[in-house]
């Protein structure tokens, strides 16, 4: 049973077979993106609207490029400067857009659950580009593809996710995906940055980097989510780097061939040492960006296919 859904709102509802289908198709799109002619036809004639209620240069650029490479008509709406400022509700925005007959809506929103609500009010496929602290499915998928390409598999690996877990939708989507694919997940960070529902996640929790990183295959660093913090979660950035910032010494406790990941944008010298982030033998951070475009191409291709078969089936 592959990926048959009309929307991609999170990793939670999708099965391992569907995850593999998306990753396998994305492999083809990696090849396409590396070739001279970067065009495919799977979204030709379709309209893709990117609605970002929260700033994101990187993710928006990645979705725009993915849509254009598949032949879609892509429109970017900067929602921060739009009718919402004039008091229009999310539902009204959805109904207005629905009347324009788009085929794909890519939505990022600061509130958890907002994208899900929007999906219930429109006729087209909706892809969640990150909602509050809830989920960021394409980030988890691109991370999975990066890991699979580097390690040759996506199961029975030991993976450490480090840093600000509590505020991170990236961490949540990754924990769910890596758990579904039977990996051992460790969370490392200060207790103030651990989520309250930690016991339900099926993970191991460490507060010391060196102990937590022992013999792991993958080290996934997270951005310190300053914009989601309200209160004194960390004493200072300097203290945070001393205890939880990744450097060569801390990484030496992981396996010799462990890879280093970061969803970006990075705070160099806070979560990760700048030299280590640029070390092509250890860091796959640039690879993650490349995989992001391929994963988004694959996800939109499959959503368009599912929507078409739903209409004609």
Buried (B, 14 or more C-beta within 10 A) or exposed (E): EBBBBBBBBBBEEBEBEBBBBBBEBBBBBBEBBEEEEBEBEBBEEBBBBBBBBBEBEEBBBBBBBBBBBBBBBBBBBEBEEEEBEEEBEBEEBBEEBBEEEBBBBBBBBBBBEBBBBBBEBBEBBBBBBBBBBBBBBBBBBBBBBBBBBBBEEBEEBBBBBBBBBBBBBBBBBBBBBBBBBEBBBBBBBBEEBBBEEBEEBEBEBBBEBBEBBBEBBBBBBBBBBEEBBEEEBBEEBEEBBEBBBBBEEBBEBBBEEBBBBBBBEBBBBBBBBEEBBEBEEBBBBEBBBBBBBBBBBBBBBBBBBBBEEEEEE
